[in-house]
Amino acid sequence: MNKLYIGNVSEEASAEDLETIFEQWKIPHSGPFLVKTGYAFVDCPDEKIAMKAIDILSGKVDLHGKLLEVEHSVPKRQRSCKLQIRNIPPHMQWEVSVNWSVGKALKLNGFLMENFALKVSYIPDEMATADAPPLGGGRRGFVPRGPPRSGSPGMGARPKLQSEVPLRILVPTQFVGAIIGKEGATIRNITKQTHSKIDIHRKENAGAAEKPITVHSTPEGCSNACRTIMEIMQKEALDTKFTEEIPLKILAHNNFVGRLIGKEGRNLKKIEVDTETKITISPLQDLTLYNPERTITVKGSIEACSRAEEEVMKKVRESYENDVAAMNLQSNLIPGLNLNALGLFPGGAPGMGPSMGHNVPPPGAQGGYSFGGQPESETVHLFIPALAVGAIIGKQGQHIKQLSRYAGASIKVAPPEGMDTKQRMVIIAGPPEAQFKAQGRIFGKLKEENFFGPKEEVKLEAHIKVPSFAAGRVIGKGGKTVNELQNLTSAEVVVPRDQTPDENDQVIVKITGHFYASQLAQRKIQEILSQVRRQQQPKPSPRGEGPPLPRPSRK
């Protein structure tokens, strides 16, 4: 199947736009793009290239503010049809969704469910029986196997095989072969025994000393898989006379690590004492735009490390659930912010590893709102390398126009201040959500275009103008507030002394740091400004009806 279907295509998209994306990602195609309203088709030279396009583009690449959906194109006669699903666990009854495309449904072929590898195949119309059982009479298109067993899921129920938060661990590259086993036999055995789906990201970070592994299962399944992987590595170390200690390394999003550590490190200390392990966590400085995860290193016996993994992931999952609950309850978060669509996190939304789709807000996403509840427009001056201006603007201004539409912000590149200027100012105007999107994409673009080295973090300077009378509130008494801001956000925050206010009686606050640090600092400063504005507003009269009426004079 070499023909691709490209869905979720914006009405503004053209064949040239799609061709540019395929060229960007070095995906060859063997014919022109056929663009319709909302979707498109294209042919690939072979199935391997078609699969590459699906893996790279689907759900990951944005065009005019929409994430492309790429899959194999299914012939029209097969788009709405019957599927045969065999080797189903005997106690289960399913309700098959009619909204799935055949291409997506066929991907379930081989999916492990309670030690049963599903077998999914398309049934041509001429082979399908006309007298299929009606809805509610068992699996659609199948003869019922009788009533469900006691304790089995009811009609239409599906067992929850995967936890919301997968387990992600780092393993030394030299042990990956042993974990996979000959022709994949070992990893298949682990998935069967632990009822899990395991992704070994071998192709990530070519040449790296460690490779990430993602385990999707219940918390118990994740822990069992982790223990088995540790045992395999230990055995391989003995066989190869590898003498160094092999600690367990768990990856967790930075959003959750503070709560794992606890106040004054109490939570982490308790886990260490209870499990008889030594636990360290990688520093904040190691975080980058493309790596929001911290490494939690656990040292001890396999038994002790296994107990520690259970406790660590229990705390991480609790944090995740609390964030989702808070997101649903709070009304002052940035509305509609889809972090998954920003392309800022590897494979998924923040704090959730590659398979999670909830939009947990970034730290400090509150603030910057008017009193009516609508987001106020903000202006931020972001400074980028002068050499990067062409990449940000794009051919005939195409990239900056797309970015402006996507983010919902006004984005302009200011003219150079001199011939030898090394930095250029990008003026971004829009509400908090637009600032987050626009700045996030600019940081990402600079990394993609190699304006910063592979191990170098993208750190940019941003300027926010504040009323001169509010500058003291940002600084705080004796610099206390600005120092707290820097400690909290890991960004450098400076209010230059002896500034002359501009014609609007405003002064500049300078923020320097990586994307997350800069965003958190900007939000905190906007919160301070909101407080100042509230205090500046005239207080209502006791009657709540404007200024008090003058008393009638006595004559």
N, C-alpha and C positions, 0 to 999 in steps of 0.2 A: 504494500500500500504506500505509494510514493506521493499521492496527491494529498495536500494539506487543506484543512478547513481552518480559517482564521476568524474567530468570533469576537464579539464585543468591540467592533471597529467603530470609531467615531465617525459621524457624518462628514466631518471636515477632512477625514483621511483620504489620501489619494494613493494611486499605485506607486508613485514616486516615493511617498513617505515609507510605504512598506518595503520598497526596494532598498531604500537607505538603511532601514533597520537590519535587513538581511545582510547587507554589505558590511555594516558596522560589526556584526557578530560573525562575519566570515562564513555565512551559510549559503552555499550555492543553490541556485534554482534553475530549472531547465525550461522555463517558459514565462510569459508575462503574468502579472497579477490581475486576476479578474475580480474587480471590486464592485460589490453590491451595497445596498443600504444596510449597514450594520454588520456585514461579514464580507469575506473575500476567499478566493481559492488560489492556490499556486501549486505547480508541479515541482518535485525534487528529483535529482538524478537517480537516487536509489533510496531504499528503505532506511539505511543507516543514517543518511543525511536527514531524512524526514524525522527520525527519532531524535536526532541531535537538535533539530529546530524545536520540537515539542519540549524537550528537557530544558533548553536554554530560554525560550521565549514565553511559554505558557504561564500566565499568572505572574510574570516577573518583569515584563517590559511594558512601559507606558507609551501610549501614542495619543496625543491630544487629551490627556487627562483620563484615559481609560486603559486598564490592563488588558492586554491581548490574551485571548484564549485560543490556543493552537492544539489541534488534534488531527488524527487521520480523517480524511474525507471519506464518508460512507456513501455508497451509491444510493440514489433516491429510493429505490425499491426496498432498501434495507433500513431506512431511517426510522420507521415505525414498524416493528416486527416482533415476533416471539423469540425468546431466548430459551435455550435448554440449560438448566443449571443442575449438574449432577454432583454426587458425592457430598451431599449436604448432611451435617450431623443429624442423626435420625430423630432426635427429640425436638427439632426446631421446625417452626412453620414461619414462612416469610410472606411478605406482601411486596411484590416487585414494583418499583416505581416506573410509571410509564413515561416520565419526563426525561429519563436518561437516553442519551444517544447510544447507538450500538457500539460505537468506538469506545466510549467510556466504560460501558458495561463489560465489554470483552476483556478490559484490563483486569477484571476480577479473576480471570482464569489463572488458576494456580495459587490464589490467595488462601492462606492457611486459616482455618477456623476450627478450633478445638481438635487439632491433629488431622482434620479433613482438608485436603487440598481441593478447592472448588474447581469444577470443570464447567466452563461456560462456552457455549457455542450458539451460533445463529441458526435458526430454523427457517429455511425459505418458505414463502407463502404456500407454495404447492404442497409442501410436506406437513404444514400445520393443520391440525384437526379443526374442523369447523365447529365441533361441539365441545369447545373448551368449557370447563366448569365456570359458573358465574362467580363474580366477586363475593368473597365471604365464604366460598365453599372450599377453602384450602388454598394452596399456592396457585397463583394465576397460571393457567396453561399446564397444570400438573394434576395428576390424580392424587387426592389426599391419602396420607398414610394412616389415617385414623386419628383419634383424639390425642392431644398432647399429653405427655406424661405428667405425673404430679410434680409440681414445682417448676415446670418448664415455662418459657415465656409464652404469653398469650398471643392471640392472633395479631399479626402486624408488629409484634414486639421484636426488637433486635437486641441481642446481648451487647452490653457495653464492653467491648474488648480492649479499648485503649483508654488510658487515662488522659486527662487534658494536658498534662505536662510530661513530655517524654524525658527519659534519662539520657543525658549526653555525657560521654566520658572521653578522655584522651588516652590512647595507648601508644607505646613505642612502635615505630614503623616496622622494626624487624620482627615483631610478633603478629603482624596483620595476617601473614600467610598461614600461620598456625591456627589463628582464629577462624579463617575461612575454610582451611582444610583442603584436601585433595578433591578437585572438581566441586568445591563448595559443600562437601559432605558434612564437615564439622559445624559450619554456621547453620545449615539446614537442620541439623540435629538439635542445636540450641533453640532455634525458633520453635520447633515442634515441642520440645520438652517444657519450654517456658511460655508457650502460647503468645509469642511476641513477634513483632516485625522489626528486623534489625537492619539498619543502613550503615554500611562501612564506607566512609567518604574517602576512598583511596586516591581519587584524582584531585582532591583539594590540596593546595599548598605543596606543589610538586617539590620533592627534595627535602621536605620538612622532617624533623626527627620524630614527630608524633602525628597521629591521624585521629580525627574525631569519629566516634561511633554513636549513633542515635538509636535508642531502644524505645519502641512504641508498644506499650502494653499496660496492664493494670499495675499499680504500685508493687504488688507481689511479683508479677511477671518480670518487671524491670529489675527488681532486686535479685531474683533468681538468675536472670541472664547475666547480670553484672558479676555475681559470684562465680558463675561458670567461666566467664571470660577471664577473671582473675586466676582461677585454677589452671586454665589452659596456658596463660602466660607464665605462671610459676613452673609448670612442667616443662615448657619450652626453654625456659631459662636454665633449668637443671640439665636438660639434654644438650644444650649448646654451651654449657659452662659459663653462662652469663652471671657474673658475680655481683653486679650492682643491685641495690634494692629497687623493687618495682612498686612504687606507691600507687594508690588509686587516685586518679585525677578526674574530678567531676566538674563539668562546665555549668555555670548558672548565670543568668542575666544579672547585671549589676543592680537592677531595680529591686531584686530580692535579697541581695547579700547583706545589706544593712540590718534587716530583720533577722537574718540567720545569725549574724554576729551577736545582736542584742545589745542592750544598754551596758556599756563598759565591758563588752565581750562576754556577758554572762551566759547567753544561750550556747555560744560556741564552746565555752569552757565546760559547761554541763555535758555536752555531747562528748567532749574529749574524756572527761572523767568517767562517764557511764559506759563508754565503749573501749576505754583503755587505748586510745589512739592519740596521735599528734596531728593536729590539723592546722594548715596555713592557707592563706588566701592571697592570690596575686594582687599587686598594688593597683590603685586607680590609674596610675600613669600608663599602664599597659593597655588601657581601653583605647579603641580607635573607632572611627565611623563604621568600619566594616566588622568590628569585633567588639560588641557590647557585652561580652561574657567574661566573667572572672573565673579563674582556675582555682578550685578548692582541692588542695593536695592532702590526702589522708595517708598516714604511715602507721603500720601495725600489722598484725597477722591477718590472714585472709578472713578469718572469722570476725575479728575486730573491725576490719575495714567494711565488711558486709553490714555489720550492725550500724556503723557510722553512716554508711550510704543511706540506709533506711531513715535514720533520724534527720540527716541533712535534707533529703528530698521531701520528707514529711513537712519540714519547715518551709521549703521552697514552694510546695504545692499549697500550703496554707496561705502564704503571701500572695500567690497568684489568685486564689479564690477570693481573698479579701479585696484585691485590686479590682477584680471584675465586679464584685458587689458594690464597692465604692463608686466605680464608674457608672453603674446603673442608678445609684441613689443621688449622686451629686449633680446639680444642674448648672454649676459654674465652670464645667470643663469646656474646652474648646469644642464647639459643636461640629459633628461630622468628620472629625479628624481620623483619617484612615491610615494608620502607620504602615499597615501591610502594603498599601498602594504606593508608599513613598520610595520603596526599594532601599530603605536604610538598614534593614535587618536581614541577616542571612536566612533566607528561606521562610520567613514568617514575621509575625508581629513581635513587638518588643517584649522581652521577658518570657517568651514562650517557645523558644526553640523552633525548629522547622515545621511544624504541622499544626500550629495553633492560629486561630484566626480572629480572636477577640482583640478589640482596639484598646488595650490598656494605655492610658495616657502617659506621656513622658513625665519625668519628675518635674514638679513645679509648673504643670500646664495650666494652673489656675491664674486668674488675675488678668489685668488689662481690659476690664469691661466697664462699660458705662453703667449708670445707675438704672437704666431701663432694661438691663439684661442683654443688650446687643453689644457685640464686640466693637470696641473703638478701633479706628485705623491708627496704626503706628508707623513711624518712619525710622528705618535703620540704615546707616551708612556702613556697608561692608567693604573691606579693602582686600583686593585680590592682586596676584602678580600681574604686572602690565602685560607680560607675554601671554597670559591666559585669556585676555579680552576676546580674542578671535574665537576661542573655543566656547566661551559663554554666549557670545552674540550669534555665532553660527553663520552659515552661508546666507547672504542677503537678509540677515537678521532673523532667520527661521527659528533657531534654537531659543533665542530670548523671547520671541513671540509665543512659542509653544509653552515655555516655562511660565510666562506671565498668565496665559490662559489656564494652565493646569493649576497654578497656585492661587489664582484669583487676586493677584497683586500687580501693582505698577512697578516695573523693573527697568531702570535706566542706568546706563554706564556713563559716568560724568567724563567730560573731556580731560585730557592730561593737563597737569599743572605746569609742566615744563618738558623740555626735549628729553631729558635723561631720567624722567620719573620712573621709579621701579614698581610703584603700586598705582592701581586705579581704583576709584571709588564707584561702587555699585549702590544706587539709591533704591531701596525697596520700601514701598508704601502699601500697607494693607493690614487687616486684623491679625490677631495672634496666629490663627491657623494658617493664613497665607504666608506669614513670616516663617513659620516652621517649615512649610513645604518648600518655599523658594530658597531659603538659606540651606536647607538640607540637600537640595539638588545641586546647588552651587558647590558646596563642600564635596559632594560626591563626584561632580564633574571634574574638579581639579585633581582628585585622586585617580579617576579613570584615565585622564589625559596625561598622567605621569608628571604633573608639575610638582609632586612631592614623591620622594623615594618610596620603595616598597615597604620599608620598615619605619618610614617617617610619618608621623601623625600630621593630619591637616589641621593647622592652627591658624586662624585668621583674626584680624582685629575688626571689631564692630564699634561704631559710635552711636550713642543715643543722646539726643538733645533733651535736657530737662530744664524747667524754669529755674532761674538763678536762686530764687528763694527756697527751692526744694533741694538744692545741691547739698546743703548742710544735713538734711535728713538722710541722704544717700551715704554721706561720709560717717555720720554719727558722732557722738561725743568722743573726742580723742581718737577718731578713726575706728571706733568700735564696730559700727555697722558694716563699713566697707571691708574690714578684716574678717568679720563673720561671713560676709558674702563670699569672699575668696576661699575660706575654709570649707564652706558648704558646697560650692560649685566647682572647685578646682580650676576656676578661671581667674585671670588677673584682672582686677577691676580698679581703675584709676580715675580720680576726678582731678585733673591737673590744677595746681594752685595758680593763683594770680591770673585766671582767665578773665578776659573782657567779655561780658555778655554781648550777644549779637543784637541786631535790630529788634528781635522779638523778646529780648531779655532772657535768652536761654544760654546755657553752658553745656559743654560736652562731657559725657561719661564714656571712657574707653574700656572696652571689654576684649580680652585676648584669651583664646583657648580653643579646644576642639569643639565640635558641633554641640554635643550634649552639654558641656560646661557652659558654652556661650548662651545656649537657649535657656538654661536654668537661671543664669545670671540676668538675662534680659527679662524673664518673667518676674523674678524677684524685685528688680528695679521698678518694673511697671506696677507691681503691687504697692511699693512704697509711694509711687506717684499717685496711685488711686486713693491711698489713705490721705495724702496731702490735699488732693482735690476735695475729698469729702469734708475735711476740716475747714477748707476755704469756703465751702458753700454756706450761705446765710441760713441761720437756724429759723425754722418756722415758728410763727407765733403760737401761743397756747391754744388758740381757737383753731389753728391749722388753716386759716383763711387769709394769709398774707399779713402785712403789717397791722398793728393794732389801730383801731379807729381813734381819732382825737376825741378827748373828752369835751362835752359841751361846756362852754364857759358860763359861769354864773354872773348874772347882772344884778 
